[in-house]
């Protein structure tokens, strides 16, 4: 009987030590990384290349991650001037995206009418203007594309900069 009791105590002790009650459990680091795609661009060069790719493939859907979300629009309403608030008063992120995509389609058609071959263009330079004192988060951008014959083609558009990320805003057009 003593042997059974001793065996029972030893066996119970082993089971107890193997449970979380008998030891401290430390969190385990996961061996894999979880990638979350951020919105916006880290640089103007990134946006310029994305716009050119969208023009070359005639697929404005590739720019989806470069448009501001409703959360960024809310931030713009808080940070922007009275003019910015008036522009964004009845606008949602989807409205801004649709407007930009419509302008992009106009550029594709205008380029075709000027016999531009979008697939031959390369980004040559991207210049940014200064934001105004009223709208310190809004910047005009000029992207200079170059043909194989070294002919410049300029795109002009506006971006907003929030939390060190750039977002497409409005007004893309070919500069004459």
mmCIF file of the C-alpha atoms, coordinates in Angstrom:
data_MODEL
# 
_entry.id   MODEL 
# 
loop_
_atom_site.group_PDB 
_atom_site.id 
_atom_site.type_symbol 
_atom_site.label_atom_id 
_atom_site.label_alt_id 
_atom_site.label_comp_id 
_atom_site.label_asym_id 
_atom_site.label_entity_id 
_atom_site.label_seq_id 
_atom_site.pdbx_PDB_ins_code 
_atom_site.Cartn_x 
_atom_site.Cartn_y 
_atom_site.Cartn_z 
_atom_site.occupancy 
_atom_site.B_iso_or_equiv 
_atom_site.pdbx_formal_charge 
_atom_site.auth_seq_id 
_atom_site.auth_comp_id 
_atom_site.auth_asym_id 
_atom_site.auth_atom_id 
_atom_site.pdbx_PDB_model_num 
ATOM 1   C CA . UNK A 1 1   ? 0.000   0.000  0.000   1.00 0.00 ? 1   UNK A CA 1 
ATOM 2   C CA . UNK A 1 2   ? 2.856   2.362  0.818   1.00 0.00 ? 2   UNK A CA 1 
ATOM 3   C CA . UNK A 1 3   ? 4.359   1.643  -2.585  1.00 0.00 ? 3   UNK A CA 1 
ATOM 4   C CA . UNK A 1 4   ? 1.079   2.471  -4.308  1.00 0.00 ? 4   UNK A CA 1 
ATOM 5   C CA . UNK A 1 5   ? 0.743   5.682  -2.344  1.00 0.00 ? 5   UNK A CA 1 
ATOM 6   C CA . UNK A 1 6   ? 4.341   6.634  -3.121  1.00 0.00 ? 6   UNK A CA 1 
ATOM 7   C CA . UNK A 1 7   ? 3.827   5.782  -6.795  1.00 0.00 ? 7   UNK A CA 1 
ATOM 8   C CA . UNK A 1 8   ? 0.619   7.848  -6.838  1.00 0.00 ? 8   UNK A CA 1 
ATOM 9   C CA . UNK A 1 9   ? 2.366   10.870 -5.264  1.00 0.00 ? 9   UNK A CA 1 
ATOM 10  C CA . UNK A 1 10  ? 5.304   10.645 -7.667  1.00 0.00 ? 10  UNK A CA 1 
ATOM 11  C CA . UNK A 1 11  ? 3.025   10.228 -10.663 1.00 0.00 ? 11  UNK A CA 1 
ATOM 12  C CA . UNK A 1 12  ? 0.817   13.151 -9.563  1.00 0.00 ? 12  UNK A CA 1 
ATOM 13  C CA . UNK A 1 13  ? 3.889   15.318 -9.060  1.00 0.00 ? 13  UNK A CA 1 
ATOM 14  C CA . UNK A 1 14  ? 5.084   14.607 -12.598 1.00 0.00 ? 14  UNK A CA 1 
ATOM 15  C CA . UNK A 1 15  ? 1.691   15.485 -14.047 1.00 0.00 ? 15  UNK A CA 1 
ATOM 16  C CA . UNK A 1 16  ? 1.451   18.596 -11.883 1.00 0.00 ? 16  UNK A CA 1 
ATOM 17  C CA . UNK A 1 17  ? 4.923   19.759 -12.950 1.00 0.00 ? 17  UNK A CA 1 
ATOM 18  C CA . UNK A 1 18  ? 3.950   19.289 -16.592 1.00 0.00 ? 18  UNK A CA 1 
ATOM 19  C CA . UNK A 1 19  ? 0.936   21.580 -16.385 1.00 0.00 ? 19  UNK A CA 1 
ATOM 20  C CA . UNK A 1 20  ? 0.935   25.363 -16.528 1.00 0.00 ? 20  UNK A CA 1 
ATOM 21  C CA . UNK A 1 21  ? 0.120   25.461 -12.809 1.00 0.00 ? 21  UNK A CA 1 
ATOM 22  C CA . UNK A 1 22  ? 3.472   23.956 -11.960 1.00 0.00 ? 22  UNK A CA 1 
ATOM 23  C CA . UNK A 1 23  ? 5.631   26.302 -14.033 1.00 0.00 ? 23  UNK A CA 1 
ATOM 24  C CA . UNK A 1 24  ? 5.786   29.790 -15.406 1.00 0.00 ? 24  UNK A CA 1 
ATOM 25  C CA . UNK A 1 25  ? 4.662   30.041 -19.014 1.00 0.00 ? 25  UNK A CA 1 
ATOM 26  C CA . UNK A 1 26  ? 6.535   32.563 -21.126 1.00 0.00 ? 26  UNK A CA 1 
ATOM 27  C CA . UNK A 1 27  ? 5.100   33.974 -24.337 1.00 0.00 ? 27  UNK A CA 1 
ATOM 28  C CA . UNK A 1 28  ? 6.570   32.402 -27.424 1.00 0.00 ? 28  UNK A CA 1 
ATOM 29  C CA . UNK A 1 29  ? 7.778   34.519 -30.329 1.00 0.00 ? 29  UNK A CA 1 
ATOM 30  C CA . UNK A 1 30  ? 6.173   33.487 -33.576 1.00 0.00 ? 30  UNK A CA 1 
ATOM 31  C CA . UNK A 1 31  ? 8.671   32.144 -36.122 1.00 0.00 ? 31  UNK A CA 1 
ATOM 32  C CA . UNK A 1 32  ? 6.996   33.958 -39.022 1.00 0.00 ? 32  UNK A CA 1 
ATOM 33  C CA . UNK A 1 33  ? 6.463   37.602 -39.890 1.00 0.00 ? 33  UNK A CA 1 
ATOM 34  C CA . UNK A 1 34  ? 3.089   39.128 -40.512 1.00 0.00 ? 34  UNK A CA 1 
ATOM 35  C CA . UNK A 1 35  ? 3.185   41.710 -43.289 1.00 0.00 ? 35  UNK A CA 1 
ATOM 36  C CA . UNK A 1 36  ? 0.634   44.491 -43.249 1.00 0.00 ? 36  UNK A CA 1 
ATOM 37  C CA . UNK A 1 37  ? 0.559   46.605 -46.364 1.00 0.00 ? 37  UNK A CA 1 
ATOM 38  C CA . UNK A 1 38  ? 0.704   50.262 -45.449 1.00 0.00 ? 38  UNK A CA 1 
ATOM 39  C CA . UNK A 1 39  ? -1.208  52.825 -47.427 1.00 0.00 ? 39  UNK A CA 1 
ATOM 40  C CA . UNK A 1 40  ? 0.380   55.832 -49.023 1.00 0.00 ? 40  UNK A CA 1 
ATOM 41  C CA . UNK A 1 41  ? 3.915   56.084 -50.350 1.00 0.00 ? 41  UNK A CA 1 
ATOM 42  C CA . UNK A 1 42  ? 7.150   56.686 -48.512 1.00 0.00 ? 42  UNK A CA 1 
ATOM 43  C CA . UNK A 1 43  ? 8.455   58.937 -51.295 1.00 0.00 ? 43  UNK A CA 1 
ATOM 44  C CA . UNK A 1 44  ? 7.272   60.928 -54.272 1.00 0.00 ? 44  UNK A CA 1 
ATOM 45  C CA . UNK A 1 45  ? 9.415   58.748 -56.532 1.00 0.00 ? 45  UNK A CA 1 
ATOM 46  C CA . UNK A 1 46  ? 7.337   55.740 -55.450 1.00 0.00 ? 46  UNK A CA 1 
ATOM 47  C CA . UNK A 1 47  ? 4.099   57.515 -56.381 1.00 0.00 ? 47  UNK A CA 1 
ATOM 48  C CA . UNK A 1 48  ? 5.563   58.662 -59.709 1.00 0.00 ? 48  UNK A CA 1 
ATOM 49  C CA . UNK A 1 49  ? 6.535   55.126 -60.664 1.00 0.00 ? 49  UNK A CA 1 
ATOM 50  C CA . UNK A 1 50  ? 3.119   53.819 -59.625 1.00 0.00 ? 50  UNK A CA 1 
ATOM 51  C CA . UNK A 1 51  ? 1.342   56.446 -61.746 1.00 0.00 ? 51  UNK A CA 1 
ATOM 52  C CA . UNK A 1 52  ? 3.507   55.623 -64.767 1.00 0.00 ? 52  UNK A CA 1 
ATOM 53  C CA . UNK A 1 53  ? 2.788   51.913 -64.353 1.00 0.00 ? 53  UNK A CA 1 
ATOM 54  C CA . UNK A 1 54  ? -0.943  52.646 -64.121 1.00 0.00 ? 54  UNK A CA 1 
ATOM 55  C CA . UNK A 1 55  ? -0.720  54.717 -67.318 1.00 0.00 ? 55  UNK A CA 1 
ATOM 56  C CA . UNK A 1 56  ? 1.296   52.054 -69.134 1.00 0.00 ? 56  UNK A CA 1 
ATOM 57  C CA . UNK A 1 57  ? -1.114  49.268 -68.233 1.00 0.00 ? 57  UNK A CA 1 
ATOM 58  C CA . UNK A 1 58  ? -4.229  51.471 -68.376 1.00 0.00 ? 58  UNK A CA 1 
ATOM 59  C CA . UNK A 1 59  ? -5.128  50.141 -64.936 1.00 0.00 ? 59  UNK A CA 1 
ATOM 60  C CA . UNK A 1 60  ? -5.923  52.814 -62.364 1.00 0.00 ? 60  UNK A CA 1 
ATOM 61  C CA . UNK A 1 61  ? -6.749  50.075 -59.853 1.00 0.00 ? 61  UNK A CA 1 
ATOM 62  C CA . UNK A 1 62  ? -3.019  49.684 -59.208 1.00 0.00 ? 62  UNK A CA 1 
ATOM 63  C CA . UNK A 1 63  ? -3.077  53.013 -57.384 1.00 0.00 ? 63  UNK A CA 1 
ATOM 64  C CA . UNK A 1 64  ? -5.564  51.913 -54.721 1.00 0.00 ? 64  UNK A CA 1 
ATOM 65  C CA . UNK A 1 65  ? -3.038  51.878 -51.879 1.00 0.00 ? 65  UNK A CA 1 
ATOM 66  C CA . UNK A 1 66  ? -1.946  55.437 -52.728 1.00 0.00 ? 66  UNK A CA 1 
ATOM 67  C CA . UNK A 1 67  ? -5.333  57.085 -52.142 1.00 0.00 ? 67  UNK A CA 1 
ATOM 68  C CA . UNK A 1 68  ? -6.258  58.501 -48.735 1.00 0.00 ? 68  UNK A CA 1 
ATOM 69  C CA . UNK A 1 69  ? -8.729  56.495 -46.682 1.00 0.00 ? 69  UNK A CA 1 
ATOM 70  C CA . UNK A 1 70  ? -11.713 57.973 -44.873 1.00 0.00 ? 70  UNK A CA 1 
ATOM 71  C CA . UNK A 1 71  ? -9.533  58.167 -41.760 1.00 0.00 ? 71  UNK A CA 1 
ATOM 72  C CA . UNK A 1 72  ? -6.959  60.319 -43.584 1.00 0.00 ? 72  UNK A CA 1 
ATOM 73  C CA . UNK A 1 73  ? -9.780  62.472 -44.991 1.00 0.00 ? 73  UNK A CA 1 
ATOM 74  C CA . UNK A 1 74  ? -11.003 63.069 -41.435 1.00 0.00 ? 74  UNK A CA 1 
ATOM 75  C CA . UNK A 1 75  ? -7.478  64.078 -40.417 1.00 0.00 ? 75  UNK A CA 1 
ATOM 76  C CA . UNK A 1 76  ? -7.316  66.443 -43.402 1.00 0.00 ? 76  UNK A CA 1 
ATOM 77  C CA . UNK A 1 77  ? -10.552 68.075 -42.342 1.00 0.00 ? 77  UNK A CA 1 
ATOM 78  C CA . UNK A 1 78  ? -9.006  68.730 -38.933 1.00 0.00 ? 78  UNK A CA 1 
ATOM 79  C CA . UNK A 1 79  ? -5.596  69.927 -40.160 1.00 0.00 ? 79  UNK A CA 1 
ATOM 80  C CA . UNK A 1 80  ? -6.569  71.704 -43.356 1.00 0.00 ? 80  UNK A CA 1 
ATOM 81  C CA . UNK A 1 81  ? -7.501  75.294 -43.959 1.00 0.00 ? 81  UNK A CA 1 
ATOM 82  C CA . UNK A 1 82  ? -11.026 76.561 -44.488 1.00 0.00 ? 82  UNK A CA 1 
ATOM 83  C CA . UNK A 1 83  ? -10.531 76.043 -48.237 1.00 0.00 ? 83  UNK A CA 1 
ATOM 84  C CA . UNK A 1 84  ? -9.507  72.420 -47.675 1.00 0.00 ? 84  UNK A CA 1 
ATOM 85  C CA . UNK A 1 85  ? -12.468 71.849 -45.378 1.00 0.00 ? 85  UNK A CA 1 
ATOM 86  C CA . UNK A 1 86  ? -14.794 73.295 -48.026 1.00 0.00 ? 86  UNK A CA 1 
ATOM 87  C CA . UNK A 1 87  ? -13.357 70.984 -50.707 1.00 0.00 ? 87  UNK A CA 1 
ATOM 88  C CA . UNK A 1 88  ? -13.653 67.933 -48.459 1.00 0.00 ? 88  UNK A CA 1 
ATOM 89  C CA . UNK A 1 89  ? -17.019 68.822 -46.930 1.00 0.00 ? 89  UNK A CA 1 
ATOM 90  C CA . UNK A 1 90  ? -19.077 66.446 -49.066 1.00 0.00 ? 90  UNK A CA 1 
ATOM 91  C CA . UNK A 1 91  ? -16.217 64.259 -50.317 1.00 0.00 ? 91  UNK A CA 1 
ATOM 92  C CA . UNK A 1 92  ? -15.378 60.738 -49.235 1.00 0.00 ? 92  UNK A CA 1 
ATOM 93  C CA . UNK A 1 93  ? -12.252 58.741 -49.978 1.00 0.00 ? 93  UNK A CA 1 
ATOM 94  C CA . UNK A 1 94  ? -14.144 56.910 -52.721 1.00 0.00 ? 94  UNK A CA 1 
ATOM 95  C CA . UNK A 1 95  ? -15.163 60.214 -54.342 1.00 0.00 ? 95  UNK A CA 1 
ATOM 96  C CA . UNK A 1 96  ? -11.540 61.400 -54.433 1.00 0.00 ? 96  UNK A CA 1 
ATOM 97  C CA . UNK A 1 97  ? -10.410 58.069 -55.856 1.00 0.00 ? 97  UNK A CA 1 
ATOM 98  C CA . UNK A 1 98  ? -13.070 58.092 -58.577 1.00 0.00 ? 98  UNK A CA 1 
ATOM 99  C CA . UNK A 1 99  ? -12.199 61.672 -59.525 1.00 0.00 ? 99  UNK A CA 1 
ATOM 100 C CA . UNK A 1 100 ? -8.485  60.867 -59.772 1.00 0.00 ? 100 UNK A CA 1 
ATOM 101 C CA . UNK A 1 101 ? -9.155  57.740 -61.839 1.00 0.00 ? 101 UNK A CA 1 
ATOM 102 C CA . UNK A 1 102 ? -11.381 59.731 -64.219 1.00 0.00 ? 102 UNK A CA 1 
ATOM 103 C CA . UNK A 1 103 ? -8.601  62.293 -64.666 1.00 0.00 ? 103 UNK A CA 1 
ATOM 104 C CA . UNK A 1 104 ? -6.132  59.463 -65.259 1.00 0.00 ? 104 UNK A CA 1 
ATOM 105 C CA . UNK A 1 105 ? -8.335  58.046 -68.029 1.00 0.00 ? 105 UNK A CA 1 
ATOM 106 C CA . UNK A 1 106 ? -8.454  61.496 -69.644 1.00 0.00 ? 106 UNK A CA 1 
ATOM 107 C CA . UNK A 1 107 ? -4.651  61.602 -69.602 1.00 0.00 ? 107 UNK A CA 1 
ATOM 108 C CA . UNK A 1 108 ? -4.428  58.192 -71.264 1.00 0.00 ? 108 UNK A CA 1 
ATOM 109 C CA . UNK A 1 109 ? -6.780  59.366 -74.028 1.00 0.00 ? 109 UNK A CA 1 
ATOM 110 C CA . UNK A 1 110 ? -4.970  62.694 -74.394 1.00 0.00 ? 110 UNK A CA 1 
ATOM 111 C CA . UNK A 1 111 ? -1.645  60.875 -74.672 1.00 0.00 ? 111 UNK A CA 1 
ATOM 112 C CA . UNK A 1 112 ? -3.031  58.561 -77.335 1.00 0.00 ? 112 UNK A CA 1 
ATOM 113 C CA . UNK A 1 113 ? -4.320  61.558 -79.309 1.00 0.00 ? 113 UNK A CA 1 
ATOM 114 C CA . UNK A 1 114 ? -0.816  63.090 -79.095 1.00 0.00 ? 114 UNK A CA 1 
ATOM 115 C CA . UNK A 1 115 ? 0.640   59.740 -80.254 1.00 0.00 ? 115 UNK A CA 1 
ATOM 116 C CA . UNK A 1 116 ? 2.424   59.109 -76.968 1.00 0.00 ? 116 UNK A CA 1 
ATOM 117 C CA . UNK A 1 117 ? 3.498   55.536 -76.453 1.00 0.00 ? 117 UNK A CA 1 
ATOM 118 C CA . UNK A 1 118 ? 3.058   55.140 -72.694 1.00 0.00 ? 118 UNK A CA 1 
ATOM 119 C CA . UNK A 1 119 ? 5.056   51.910 -72.623 1.00 0.00 ? 119 UNK A CA 1 
ATOM 120 C CA . UNK A 1 120 ? 8.198   53.717 -73.828 1.00 0.00 ? 120 UNK A CA 1 
ATOM 121 C CA . UNK A 1 121 ? 8.177   56.396 -71.126 1.00 0.00 ? 121 UNK A CA 1 
ATOM 122 C CA . UNK A 1 122 ? 10.441  56.381 -68.086 1.00 0.00 ? 122 UNK A CA 1 
ATOM 123 C CA . UNK A 1 123 ? 10.371  58.549 -64.963 1.00 0.00 ? 123 UNK A CA 1 
ATOM 124 C CA . UNK A 1 124 ? 13.105  61.131 -65.364 1.00 0.00 ? 124 UNK A CA 1 
ATOM 125 C CA . UNK A 1 125 ? 12.511  63.434 -62.399 1.00 0.00 ? 125 UNK A CA 1 
ATOM 126 C CA . UNK A 1 126 ? 9.955   64.285 -59.740 1.00 0.00 ? 126 UNK A CA 1 
ATOM 127 C CA . UNK A 1 127 ? 9.746   67.799 -58.354 1.00 0.00 ? 127 UNK A CA 1 
ATOM 128 C CA . UNK A 1 128 ? 7.576   69.062 -55.559 1.00 0.00 ? 128 UNK A CA 1 
ATOM 129 C CA . UNK A 1 129 ? 6.424   72.578 -54.920 1.00 0.00 ? 129 UNK A CA 1 
ATOM 130 C CA . UNK A 1 130 ? 6.024   74.081 -51.504 1.00 0.00 ? 130 UNK A CA 1 
ATOM 131 C CA . UNK A 1 131 ? 2.804   73.791 -49.610 1.00 0.00 ? 131 UNK A CA 1 
ATOM 132 C CA . UNK A 1 132 ? 1.069   77.031 -48.821 1.00 0.00 ? 132 UNK A CA 1 
ATOM 133 C CA . UNK A 1 133 ? 0.844   78.440 -45.332 1.00 0.00 ? 133 UNK A CA 1 
ATOM 134 C CA . UNK A 1 134 ? -2.892  77.690 -45.451 1.00 0.00 ? 134 UNK A CA 1 
ATOM 135 C CA . UNK A 1 135 ? -2.495  74.054 -46.491 1.00 0.00 ? 135 UNK A CA 1 
ATOM 136 C CA . UNK A 1 136 ? 0.804   72.785 -45.175 1.00 0.00 ? 136 UNK A CA 1 
ATOM 137 C CA . UNK A 1 137 ? -0.117  69.164 -45.984 1.00 0.00 ? 137 UNK A CA 1 
ATOM 138 C CA . UNK A 1 138 ? -0.959  69.770 -49.677 1.00 0.00 ? 138 UNK A CA 1 
ATOM 139 C CA . UNK A 1 139 ? 1.861   69.819 -52.242 1.00 0.00 ? 139 UNK A CA 1 
ATOM 140 C CA . UNK A 1 140 ? 1.902   70.277 -56.014 1.00 0.00 ? 140 UNK A CA 1 
ATOM 141 C CA . UNK A 1 141 ? 4.043   67.672 -57.779 1.00 0.00 ? 141 UNK A CA 1 
ATOM 142 C CA . UNK A 1 142 ? 5.485   67.568 -61.270 1.00 0.00 ? 142 UNK A CA 1 
ATOM 143 C CA . UNK A 1 143 ? 6.692   64.247 -62.618 1.00 0.00 ? 143 UNK A CA 1 
ATOM 144 C CA . UNK A 1 144 ? 8.800   64.481 -65.737 1.00 0.00 ? 144 UNK A CA 1 
ATOM 145 C CA . UNK A 1 145 ? 8.625   61.442 -67.971 1.00 0.00 ? 145 UNK A CA 1 
ATOM 146 C CA . UNK A 1 146 ? 11.023  60.950 -70.836 1.00 0.00 ? 146 UNK A CA 1 
ATOM 147 C CA . UNK A 1 147 ? 10.597  59.209 -74.175 1.00 0.00 ? 147 UNK A CA 1 
ATOM 148 C CA . UNK A 1 148 ? 13.301  57.165 -75.888 1.00 0.00 ? 148 UNK A CA 1 
ATOM 149 C CA . UNK A 1 149 ? 13.992  60.237 -78.024 1.00 0.00 ? 149 UNK A CA 1 
ATOM 150 C CA . UNK A 1 150 ? 14.632  62.263 -74.819 1.00 0.00 ? 150 UNK A CA 1 
ATOM 151 C CA . UNK A 1 151 ? 11.423  64.256 -75.218 1.00 0.00 ? 151 UNK A CA 1 
ATOM 152 C CA . UNK A 1 152 ? 10.038  65.345 -71.832 1.00 0.00 ? 152 UNK A CA 1 
ATOM 153 C CA . UNK A 1 153 ? 6.402   64.773 -70.905 1.00 0.00 ? 153 UNK A CA 1 
ATOM 154 C CA . UNK A 1 154 ? 5.218   66.384 -67.668 1.00 0.00 ? 154 UNK A CA 1 
ATOM 155 C CA . UNK A 1 155 ? 2.445   65.236 -65.363 1.00 0.00 ? 155 UNK A CA 1 
ATOM 156 C CA . UNK A 1 156 ? 1.167   67.647 -62.729 1.00 0.00 ? 156 UNK A CA 1 
ATOM 157 C CA . UNK A 1 157 ? -0.898  66.566 -59.725 1.00 0.00 ? 157 UNK A CA 1 
ATOM 158 C CA . UNK A 1 158 ? -1.393  67.213 -56.027 1.00 0.00 ? 158 UNK A CA 1 
ATOM 159 C CA . UNK A 1 159 ? -0.446  65.017 -53.094 1.00 0.00 ? 159 UNK A CA 1 
ATOM 160 C CA . UNK A 1 160 ? -1.066  65.272 -49.397 1.00 0.00 ? 160 UNK A CA 1 
ATOM 161 C CA . UNK A 1 161 ? 1.509   64.358 -46.790 1.00 0.00 ? 161 UNK A CA 1 
ATOM 162 C CA . UNK A 1 162 ? 0.279   62.891 -43.523 1.00 0.00 ? 162 UNK A CA 1 
ATOM 163 C CA . UNK A 1 163 ? 2.431   61.054 -40.982 1.00 0.00 ? 163 UNK A CA 1 
ATOM 164 C CA . UNK A 1 164 ? 5.414   60.947 -43.377 1.00 0.00 ? 164 UNK A CA 1 
ATOM 165 C CA . UNK A 1 165 ? 3.382   59.236 -46.109 1.00 0.00 ? 165 UNK A CA 1 
ATOM 166 C CA . UNK A 1 166 ? 2.269   60.679 -49.430 1.00 0.00 ? 166 UNK A CA 1 
ATOM 167 C CA . UNK A 1 167 ? -1.246  60.195 -50.826 1.00 0.00 ? 167 UNK A CA 1 
ATOM 168 C CA . UNK A 1 168 ? -2.655  61.060 -54.241 1.00 0.00 ? 168 UNK A CA 1 
ATOM 169 C CA . UNK A 1 169 ? -5.142  63.859 -53.885 1.00 0.00 ? 169 UNK A CA 1 
ATOM 170 C CA . UNK A 1 170 ? -6.449  65.387 -57.093 1.00 0.00 ? 170 UNK A CA 1 
ATOM 171 C CA . UNK A 1 171 ? -5.913  67.200 -60.344 1.00 0.00 ? 171 UNK A CA 1 
ATOM 172 C CA . UNK A 1 172 ? -3.633  65.001 -62.438 1.00 0.00 ? 172 UNK A CA 1 
ATOM 173 C CA . UNK A 1 173 ? -3.095  66.396 -65.922 1.00 0.00 ? 173 UNK A CA 1 
ATOM 174 C CA . UNK A 1 174 ? -0.551  66.625 -68.709 1.00 0.00 ? 174 UNK A CA 1 
ATOM 175 C CA . UNK A 1 175 ? 1.394   69.857 -68.607 1.00 0.00 ? 175 UNK A CA 1 
ATOM 176 C CA . UNK A 1 176 ? 1.698   71.543 -71.977 1.00 0.00 ? 176 UNK A CA 1 
# 
